[in-house]
Amino acid sequence: MANDTLARPACAADDWTVPQEWDRYGADEHAMWDRLFERQARLLPGRVAPAFIDGLDVLRLSKPGIPDFAELNARLMDATGWQVVAVPGLVPDDVFFDHLANRRFVAGRFIRKPDQIDYLEEPDIFHDVFGHVPLLANPVFADYMAAYGRGGQRAAGLGAIERLARLYWYTVEFGLMRGPEGLQIYGAGIVSSFSETLFALDDPSPNRIGFDLKRLMRTNYRIDDFQQSYFVIDSFEDLLRQTIETDFAPLYAELHGTPDLAVDAIEPDDRIYHRGTQHYARSRPSQTGNPHHEP
């Protein structure tokens, strides 16, 4: 949820935070949250990583209406030392990384309109809080997110933010996990989307490829539609281990100047869970890129 071309709004503090102003939400906005929550709550069991459901319970996010960050943060701090802070929209990279490194997750405070129920360009409070925050109650994933923030600060000094952004995209936003009974979703961009929850697991179109850090950081991604490839981790523990045990500076140097891989590429060394037909993507307009924000 970052973008380096932004100017800080006058309403925001130096760290780009703003008050949530929970009392200003109207009945229609609370009803939209409830509508979105109910739809995903019916769909996700059996599809989402169990840690996500555990997080919903620990944080009591099933309570009707848009969550009050003050109440939410009391429970989240007790669980993992994280808190949610409201921001007016997208934030610069350095601000984003600093918040993550210090266990603060930035969240938009607006909620989508009825005509945006299935897609909006800028992430809203449902995407940010429902999609991301439950896993921040999981100690291992919470540590991964903080490590990512520290890694972002280092990447900025090495000119490698674009490479690292792909790790966020293909894990935090659109990651899959290998479960005991098959693949499960955990990425917030999938978890908060009714249609992509179905597509990511059920559709024959996308590739589903075993996680490999170097391969992933060479891979472009979709910013306008469903992903053409998803990467599958073995566990949050393994994801954290690989992140904290990797010296990223030599990795960035090794990758410098290497060609990017297409969103639908299959490499000879890939651990393939499913080779996609790409039928869906080939029937749609194509756009790829590396923005630092969610769709």
N, C-alpha and C positions, 0 to 999 in steps of 0.2 A: 504494500500500500504506500508506495513511494514514487517520487518523481522529482528530479533535480531542477526542473525549469520553473518551479512554483515560487510565488511571492507570498510571504506570510500574511494572512488576513489581519486586519486591525483588531478583530475580536479575539485573536488567539494570543496566548502567552508566548514567551520566548521559546519554549519547547513545543509550541504549536498546539498545546492542549486548550480545550475550552470546557466550560461547565456542561454537563449533560442536559441540565434543565428538564429533568424527568417530568415535572409537573406541567410542562407545556404540551406534552403529547395529548392529542385528542382521542375521542372514542374510536374514530375511524382508523387511526394509526395503531392503537392497541388491537383492534379487530384484525388488521392486516397481519400483525405479528402472530396472533392466534391462528389465523387461517393458514399461514405458512408453516407454523410449528406443527399443527395437527396433520397437515399433509405429509410432512417429512417423518413425523413420529409413527405414522402408519406404515410407511414404506421402508424405513431403515432397519428395523430388527431383522437379523439374519444376513444383512448386507454390509453393515458397518462394523468396524472393529469394536469389540466389547468395551474397550477403554472409553470410547465415545459415549456409549450408553451409561457407563459408570459415572462419567463426568456430568451428564445431564442430571443424574440423581444427586450426586454430591453437591452440585451448585443449585439444585432445585429450580432448574430452568423450565420445568413444566408448569410452573405457576403462571396463571393467565396474565397477559399483557406484556408490554416491552419491559425487560428487566431494568430495575433501578441499579445503576453501577455501584452506588454506596452499599447496598445490600449484597450484591453479587461479589464485590471485592472482599467483603468480610469473610465470606466462605472460601473464596479463591486464595486469599492470603493464608488462611489456615491450612489449606491443602498443599500449596507449593510455593508460597511467597510471591505469586504474581498478582497483578492488578490490571484492570481495564481502564484506559483513559480515553476520553472523548476528544476527537479532533474534527475540524471543520470539513475535511475532505482528504485528498491525497497529500502526503507530506514529503519533504526532501529525503533523499537516501540517508544522509547523516543523522537526521532526526529519527528516522525509522529505526536505524541500527542502534542508536543510543538507547531508545526506549526498550527494544528487545534485550539488549545486553544487560539492562537494569530491571528486567522482568516486568516491563510495562507493555501491554498490548494496546496499540492504537486502534480505535474503532470509530467509524462514522456514527453520527447520532441521528441521522434521518432514516426513514423507512420508505421503501418503494411505494409507488402508486399502483392502483389496480391494473392499469394497462402495462405495468412493468413486472407483473408477477413472475414471469418466466425468464426475463432477461433485463438487465440494466448494465450500463457501461461502468459506472462507478460503484464500488461496493457499499452496501447500506448496512444498517445495524443488524439485520437478520443474517446476512452473510458473515459479518465480522464476529458477532457474538454467538449465534447458534452454530455457525460453521467452524469457528476457530476455538472458542473459549473452552468447550468441554474437555478437549484434550490437554489444555493447560492445567487441568486438575490432575493429570497423570504425571507423576514425578519424573519419569524418564523422558517423556515428550517435552515436558516443561524445561528440562535441562537442555534438550536438543535446541529448542527455540532460543534460549539464552546464548548457547554456543554459536548459533547462527548469527545472532546480533553481533557478538564479538568478532566473528569471522567477517562480517560485513564491514566492520570498522577497519580491519586489516586489508580487506580487498580494495577498499577505497584508496588506500595508499599505494596499492600495487597496480591500479588501473584495471582491476579485474571484476568489477561489480557485475558486468554483463554475464560473465561466466557463473558467478555465484547466484545471480538471480534465477538461473535455470534450475539450480538445486532447490530453491524455495518453491518454484513453480511446480516441479515434478514430484515434490514430497508434500510440503505443507498445503499446497493448493490442490494438486491433482494426483496424490499418491494412492497406490493400492498396496495391500499387505497380503501375504500368504497366510491363510488361516487353516485350522485343522480340517475344515470341510470345504475348502476352496478359497478363492480370492475374496477379499473384503475391501471396502473403501475406508479411507480415513481423511483424505484431502478435503479441505473446507470448500473448495470450488465445486466438488462433487456432492458432498454431504448436504450443502445448502440448496442444491438444485434438484428438483424432482426429475427432470428429463435426463440430466447427466448421471444421476444415481442409477437409472435404468441402463443408459447407454454404456457406461464404463464397465459394467459387469456382464451385461446380457447381449449386447450387439456384436455381431461378427466382424464389424468394420475395423475397430482399432487394433493395433498391436499391443500386446501385454508382455513386457520384457523385464527380465530380472534386473534389479538395481545394480548399476556399476557406475561409480562416481565419475570417472574420467569420461566414459561414454556419454553419460547424461549431460555433462557440462559442455559437450560439443553439439548438443541437439537443440534445434529450434523448436518452437511450440506455437500452437494456435492461440490467437488473442480474440478471435471473433466467433468461435464455434466450438463444438466438441473436440477434444484432443484426438489426434490420429495415432498417438502412442501413449501408453501409460507405463510407468516403471513400478515394479513390485518389490517391496522390501520384505525381509524375513521377519523382522520384529523391530519395535522401537529401540530395544537395547542394541541391536546390531547397527541400526542407523546412527545412534548416538556414538557408538564405539568407532565406527568408520569416520565420523566427523571429527571427533576429538583426537583420534590417533593419526590423522592425515596432516602432513605438513603442506599446506596449500600453496605456499610460495613456489616451491619447485614444480608443483602441479600446474600452476598458472604459467610458469615459464615454459614448461613442456608443451602446453596447449597453445601458446602464442604462435599465431601464424598458421595453425592447422585449420583445414577447412571445416566449416560447420556441416553437421549432418541434417538432412531433410527430416521433416516431422514424421514421415512415414518410413524412414530408412530401416532396413534390417541389416545388421553387420554379421560377418561370419562368426564372431565370438559371442554373439548375443545368446543369453539363456532365455529361450522363447517359451512363454506360457501359452501364447496364442498368436499365430500369424494372421493379422487382420486382412480382410478382403479389401479394405479402403473404399468399399462401395459408397458409403454415406458421403465421405469427403469428396469423392470424385464427382458427385452430383451437385456439389455446392461451390460457391465462389471461394477462392483461396486467399488467405492472408496469414502470414506468420510474422513473428517478431520477438522482441525481448523487452517489453515494457516492465516497469517495476510496480505494477499494480494488478489487481484482479479484474476479471471481466464481470 
